[in-house]
Amino acid sequence: MKKTILSMALVGLLGFTSCSSDDDATIVNNNTNNVVPTTTFRVTLKNAINYLNVKTIGSGPLTTTDATHQVSFKATKGTYVSFANMFAQSNDWVFATQPQGIKLWDGDTPLTGDISDNINVWDAGTEADEDFLNNFPSTEFTAPNQTGPNSGTPDSNPAFRNTGRNIRNYLTAYLAYDTTAREFTLTITKANREALHNPGYVTPGILVVHTQPNALFEEGAPVRANGLESLAEDGSPQAIYDWFSETGSTGAPLRLSSSYSVLSPGIAYTQGEQSPFFTRGEVAIAGSGLEELAEDGNADIAYEYLNGLEGVTAVKSAVGAAPGESIIFEIDVEEGKRLNFATMLVSTNDWFISNNQQGIEVFNADGTVKSDIVIYKNYLYDSGTEFDQAVGLGDGQPMNGNVSVAADADTTVRRVTELTDVQFGKGTISSPAGVTQNNDDRGGYNLIEVTVEAIN
């Protein structure tokens, strides 16, 4: 049943404050008559949501004044857009947004109008520059003069850098927003360079919707191995599109996140070989606080419940985490115990992220602390307490009113093996295991990065 009042911690999170979420966790240890050696561990839950969609821009170069590239894309509040197109008659120059991207929303207001001033002319630093601006016909390694791709001399300065040139001498860019379709449209228009030595063609490009800075490149650093070099030198967006779109061994995305969401205040707790908090395939335990955590992002009841169990220690966080932020717990773990955690994916009705029921092994069989704690079995679960609306758009979700909705027809706790991305229009995303850990070679929803380390 939906709780009508959200916890104050979650309300604060949904205010999109910029304060750090790396607060110390509250720690409670159960009383025991036996002294058991403990080790303090730091558990970090990083909201890893970043790349949310990728699209190519245009199908051929813009060669005449007022010719345009146009592309439409969906993007929710809290997101940015970055894009890049090659300056076709150059060695490795690109027209691209600034590294942090362009913020698409100011509160509830979408960004529209001329965005040209958010674009620069960049030297990718991958190939030495010939005198293409003044003597283009004599160049050897600029299209269409070069005999093949990647054939120029390496640049002595490999840093991705701003050339300082006026973008309006080459192009202008404009954003429009359709409130009915919930869709932005980017239009890039070629400027008049007909009378100049170099006409400055604008190649097809790449567009990425994201949450964190440096989605395409980092200023002052060498170009990353993400396919941008191919775009900058040869004008083809295919390699960088393929890099963003790559899938893992199960066919699920390796880098694209399924959705935009904050993570709620969460819990971390100790356990034996099975979690005392939930059992996959069974109804949520009455009084456990799973319903309140998964529906409202309220960790208080789960915290009290777990600390009331024999042999269990639980901690909770005061705040959650927006993309790029982290929730950090410090917890004392008895020798031989395992660790687990739970946090709500707030842009849902009743979904939460946790490790599998067996938890995270932090000790070796002889009781020593593992030297390499590998985290890879983190999954997205449906708590089975409420009907599932479209991710990020349902009025029964905390960020959209949190009104009461119907009960779930399936009341068991289960992994989310498929979801439909309405926020960004990627369609149905399937992850057979419901993987949430970023960089898992199976691919998945790419929502979280979990690390555990002993600190004493």
C-alpha positions in Angstrom: 0.0 0.0 0.0 1.3 3.4 -0.9 2.4 5.6 1.9 1.1 9.1 1.4 3.9 10.9 3.2 7.5 10.6 2.0 10.3 10.5 4.4 12.0 13.8 4.9 15.3 12.4 3.6 13.7 11.5 0.3 11.9 14.8 0.0 15.3 16.5 0.4 16.8 14.4 -2.3 14.0 15.1 -4.8 14.7 18.8 -4.3 17.8 18.2 -6.5 20.2 19.9 -4.0 23.8 20.0 -5.0 25.1 19.0 -1.6 27.3 15.9 -1.3 25.7 12.6 -0.5 28.9 11.1 1.0 27.5 11.5 4.5 28.6 9.1 7.3 26.1 6.3 7.8 24.3 5.7 11.1 25.7 2.5 12.7 24.0 0.2 15.2 25.5 -3.0 16.5 23.3 -5.7 18.2 24.2 -6.6 21.7 25.9 -10.0 22.0 27.3 -12.1 24.9 30.1 -13.4 22.6 33.0 -11.3 21.5 33.4 -11.9 17.8 36.2 -10.2 15.8 34.9 -7.5 13.5 36.3 -5.6 10.6 35.0 -2.2 9.4 34.1 -2.0 5.8 33.2 1.0 3.6 30.4 0.3 1.2 30.0 2.8 -1.7 26.9 3.0 -3.9 27.6 5.3 -6.8 24.7 6.3 -9.0 26.4 5.5 -12.3 23.6 6.6 -14.6 25.2 8.6 -17.5 24.8 7.8 -21.2 21.0 7.7 -21.8 20.7 7.7 -25.6 22.9 8.1 -28.7 21.9 9.2 -32.2 23.7 10.0 -35.4 23.1 13.4 -36.9 22.5 13.7 -40.7 23.3 11.3 -43.6 25.7 13.4 -45.7 27.8 16.5 -45.4 26.4 20.0 -45.5 28.1 21.6 -48.5 25.9 24.7 -49.3 24.9 27.8 -47.3 21.7 27.2 -45.1 21.8 23.4 -45.6 20.8 21.7 -42.4 21.2 18.6 -40.2 18.2 17.8 -38.0 17.7 15.2 -35.3 15.0 14.7 -32.7 15.5 13.1 -29.3 13.8 12.7 -25.9 15.4 13.8 -22.7 14.1 14.3 -19.1 14.9 16.9 -16.5 18.4 16.5 -15.1 20.0 15.6 -18.4 22.5 17.2 -20.8 23.1 16.9 -24.5 26.5 16.7 -26.3 27.1 16.5 -30.0 30.0 16.7 -32.5 30.4 17.0 -36.3 33.6 17.1 -38.2 34.9 20.2 -40.0 35.2 18.3 -43.2 38.1 20.1 -44.9 40.4 19.8 -41.9 42.8 17.2 -40.5 41.0 16.6 -37.2 38.8 19.5 -36.2 35.3 19.1 -34.9 32.4 21.4 -34.2 31.3 20.2 -30.7 29.6 21.3 -27.5 31.6 22.1 -24.5 32.8 19.1 -22.4 30.1 19.3 -19.8 27.4 19.4 -22.5 24.3 21.6 -22.7 21.8 21.5 -19.8 18.4 20.8 -21.3 16.1 21.8 -18.5 15.8 24.7 -16.1 13.4 23.4 -13.6 10.3 22.5 -15.6 11.3 24.6 -18.6 13.0 23.0 -21.6 15.9 24.8 -23.3 14.9 26.2 -26.7 16.3 28.7 -29.1 19.8 29.5 -30.5 22.4 27.4 -28.7 25.3 28.2 -31.0 27.3 29.9 -28.2 27.5 26.6 -26.4 29.5 25.1 -29.4 33.2 25.5 -30.1 35.6 24.6 -32.9 37.9 22.0 -31.4 41.2 20.4 -32.5 41.1 16.7 -31.5 44.9 16.5 -31.3 45.1 13.3 -33.2 46.7 14.5 -36.5 49.0 17.3 -37.4 47.3 20.3 -39.0 48.1 21.2 -42.6 47.3 24.7 -43.9 43.8 23.7 -44.8 42.2 27.1 -44.1 44.3 29.0 -46.6 45.7 26.4 -48.9 43.2 23.6 -48.9 44.0 22.3 -52.5 47.6 21.6 -51.5 46.8 19.4 -48.4 47.5 15.7 -48.5 45.6 14.4 -45.5 42.3 16.2 -45.5 39.2 14.8 -47.2 38.8 14.4 -50.1 42.5 14.8 -50.8 43.7 11.9 -48.6 44.1 8.5 -50.1 42.7 6.7 -47.1 41.6 7.1 -43.4 44.0 7.6 -40.6 46.8 8.5 -42.9 48.1 11.8 -41.5 51.1 12.6 -39.3 50.4 12.4 -35.6 49.9 15.7 -33.8 52.8 16.7 -31.6 50.2 18.1 -29.1 47.7 15.3 -28.4 45.5 17.4 -26.2 41.8 17.9 -27.2 41.8 21.7 -27.3 39.7 24.8 -28.3 40.9 26.5 -31.4 39.2 29.8 -30.3 37.6 30.3 -33.6 34.1 31.8 -33.9 31.6 29.0 -34.4 29.2 31.3 -36.2 31.6 31.5 -39.1 30.8 27.9 -39.7 27.4 27.0 -38.4 24.5 27.8 -36.1 22.5 25.5 -33.9 18.9 25.7 -32.7 16.8 23.7 -30.2 13.0 23.3 -30.3 10.8 21.3 -28.0 7.5 19.6 -28.7 5.5 19.4 -25.4 3.0 16.8 -26.8 5.7 14.4 -28.1 8.1 15.3 -25.2 10.8 15.6 -27.8 13.6 18.0 -28.6 14.7 18.8 -32.1 18.2 20.0 -32.9 18.8 21.8 -36.2 22.4 22.6 -37.4 22.6 25.1 -40.2 25.7 25.7 -42.3 27.0 29.3 -42.4 27.9 31.2 -45.6 31.5 30.4 -46.5 31.1 30.3 -50.2 33.7 33.0 -51.0 36.5 31.6 -48.7 39.4 29.3 -49.5 37.9 26.5 -47.4 34.1 26.0 -47.5 33.9 24.3 -44.1 31.6 21.4 -44.8 29.8 20.0 -41.8 29.8 16.2 -41.8 27.3 13.9 -40.2 27.8 13.7 -36.5 27.0 12.1 -33.1 24.6 13.2 -30.4 24.5 11.8 -26.8 22.1 12.5 -24.0 23.9 12.1 -20.6 24.0 13.2 -17.0 27.8 13.6 -16.2 30.5 15.8 -17.8 32.9 14.8 -20.6 30.5 12.5 -22.4 32.4 12.8 -25.6 35.9 14.1 -24.6 37.8 15.8 -21.9 39.4 19.2 -22.7 43.2 19.1 -22.4 43.4 15.3 -22.5 44.1 12.9 -25.4 41.0 11.7 -27.3 39.5 8.6 -25.7 39.3 5.2 -27.4 35.5 5.7 -28.0 35.5 6.3 -31.8 35.7 10.0 -31.7 39.0 10.0 -33.6 37.3 8.4 -36.6 34.7 11.2 -36.6 37.3 13.9 -36.2 39.7 12.7 -38.9 37.3 11.0 -41.4 33.9 12.4 -40.7 32.2 9.1 -39.9 30.1 8.8 -36.7 29.8 5.1 -37.1 32.6 4.1 -34.7 31.6 6.3 -31.9 27.9 5.3 -32.3 28.9 1.7 -32.1 30.9 2.3 -29.0 28.0 3.9 -27.1 25.6 1.2 -28.5 27.8 -1.8 -27.7 26.0 -4.7 -26.0 27.3 -7.4 -23.6 27.2 -11.1 -23.7 23.5 -11.3 -23.1 22.6 -8.6 -25.7 21.9 -6.0 -23.0 23.6 -2.5 -23.3 27.2 -2.2 -22.0 27.2 1.5 -21.6 23.7 3.0 -22.2 21.7 3.4 -18.9 18.1 2.3 -19.1 16.6 5.3 -17.4 17.2 8.5 -15.5 16.7 8.3 -11.7 18.1 9.2 -8.4 18.8 6.5 -5.8 16.9 6.8 -2.5 18.5 6.8 1.0 19.5 3.2 1.5 20.6 0.5 3.9 23.6 -1.7 4.2 23.5 -4.8 6.5 25.3 -8.0 7.5 23.9 -11.4 6.8 24.7 -15.1 6.7 24.4 -17.2 3.5 20.9 -15.8 2.8 19.5 -12.3 3.1 17.1 -11.8 6.0 15.5 -8.8 4.2 13.9 -10.4 1.1 13.6 -13.7 -0.6 13.3 -13.9 -4.4 10.1 -15.6 -5.4 8.3 -14.9 -2.2 6.1 -12.1 -0.9 7.8 -9.2 0.9 8.2 -10.0 4.6 5.6 -8.2 6.7 7.1 -5.4 8.8 10.5 -5.7 7.1 10.3 -2.2 5.6 10.9 -3.5 2.1 7.6 -2.0 0.9 8.4 1.4 2.4 11.9 1.4 0.9 10.9 0.2 -2.5 7.8 2.4 -2.9 8.8 5.6 -1.0 12.6 5.5 -0.6 12.1 5.4 3.2 14.9 3.3 4.8 13.9 3.8 8.4 11.6 0.8 8.9 14.0 -1.6 7.2 16.8 -0.2 9.4 14.9 -0.9 12.6 13.7 -4.3 11.4 17.2 -5.5 10.5 18.8 -4.3 13.7 16.1 -6.2 15.6 17.2 -9.5 14.2 19.7 -11.6 16.0 23.2 -11.5 14.5 22.4 -8.7 12.0 23.9 -5.2 11.9 22.3 -2.5 9.7 23.2 1.0 8.8 21.3 3.6 6.9 22.1 6.7 4.9 20.6 10.1 5.5 20.3 11.0 1.9 20.3 9.4 -1.6 22.3 10.0 -4.7 21.7 11.7 -8.1 23.7 10.6 -11.1 27.5 10.9 -10.4 26.9 11.1 -6.6 27.5 8.3 -4.0 26.0 6.9 -0.8 28.7 5.8 1.6 28.2 3.4 4.5 30.7 2.3 7.2 29.7 -0.9 8.9 31.3 -3.4 11.3 31.1 -6.9 10.0 31.7 -10.0 12.2 34.1 -12.5 10.9 32.4 -14.9 8.5 29.4 -12.7 7.8 28.5 -11.2 4.4 27.3 -7.8 3.3 24.3 -6.6 1.4 22.5 -3.4 0.6 19.2 -2.0 -0.8 18.2 1.4 -2.3 15.1 2.4 -4.3 15.3 3.3 -8.0 13.2 6.4 -7.4 11.8 6.8 -10.9 9.7 3.6 -10.4 6.8 2.5 -8.3 8.4 -0.2 -6.2 11.7 -1.3 -7.7 14.9 -1.5 -5.6 18.6 -2.4 -6.3 20.4 -5.0 -4.2 23.0 -7.7 -4.4 21.7 -11.2 -4.8 20.4 -13.1 -1.8 23.7 -14.7 -1.0 25.3 -11.3 -0.4 28.8 -10.0 -0.9 31.6 -12.2 0.5 34.1 -10.1 2.3 36.0 -12.9 4.2 38.0 -15.8 3.1 37.3 -19.3 4.4 40.0 -18.9 7.1 38.4 -15.7 8.4 40.9 -13.3 6.8 39.6 -10.3 4.8 39.5 -10.8 1.1 42.2 -8.8 -0.7 40.1 -8.3 -3.8 36.3 -7.9 -3.2 34.7 -8.2 -6.6 31.1 -6.9 -6.9 29.1 -8.1 -9.9 25.9 -9.6 -8.7 23.8 -6.5 -8.3 20.3 -6.6 -9.7 17.1 -4.6 -10.2 14.2 -6.1 -8.2 10.4 -5.5 -8.3 9.2 -5.8 -4.7 5.7 -6.8 -5.9 3.9 -4.3 -3.8 2.5 -1.9 -6.4 1.5 -1.8 -10.1 4.3 -0.8 -12.4 3.8 2.4 -14.4 6.2 3.7 -17.1 9.6 4.3 -15.6 10.0 8.0 -14.8 6.5 9.0 -15.9 4.1 7.4 -13.4 2.1 9.5 -10.9 2.5 6.8 -8.4 6.3 7.4 -8.3 7.9 9.6 -5.7 9.2 12.2 -8.2 5.7 12.6 -9.8 3.3 12.9 -6.8 3.5 9.4 -5.3 -0.3 8.9 -5.4 -1.8 5.6 -4.6 -2.1 3.1 -7.5 -3.4 -0.4 -7.9 -1.7 -3.4 -6.2 0.7 -5.6 -8.3 -1.0 -8.7 -9.8 2.3 -10.5 -9.0 3.1 -9.9 -5.3 6.4 -11.8 -5.2 9.8 -10.2 -5.1 11.5 -10.8 -8.5 14.2 -9.5 -10.7 13.3 -7.0 -13.4 14.4 -8.7 -16.6 12.8 -6.3 -19.0 11.8 -2.6 -19.0 10.5 -0.2 -21.6 12.3 3.1 -21.9 9.7 5.8 -22.4 11.9 8.6 -21.0 14.4 8.5 -23.8 12.7 6.4 -26.4 15.1 3.4 -26.6 12.2 1.0 -26.5 12.3 -2.3 -24.6 15.5 -3.2 -22.9 16.1 -6.8 -21.9 18.5 -8.0 -19.3 17.9 -11.7 -18.6 19.4 -11.4 -15.1 18.3 -7.9 -14.3 21.9 -6.6 -14.1 22.4 -3.1 -12.7 26.2 -3.0 -12.1 27.9 -0.6 -14.6 30.6 -2.3 -16.7 29.3 -5.8 -16.1 30.4 -7.8 -19.2 26.9 -9.2 -19.5 25.5 -5.8 -20.1 22.4 -4.6 -18.3 20.7 -1.4 -17.0 24.0 0.4 -16.0 22.5 2.1 -13.0 25.1 1.6 -10.1 28.7 1.0 -9.3 29.2 -0.8 -5.9 32.5 -1.0 -4.2 33.5 -2.5 -0.8 36.8 -2.0 1.0 38.1 -2.9 4.5 39.2 0.3 6.3 40.7 -1.2 9.5 
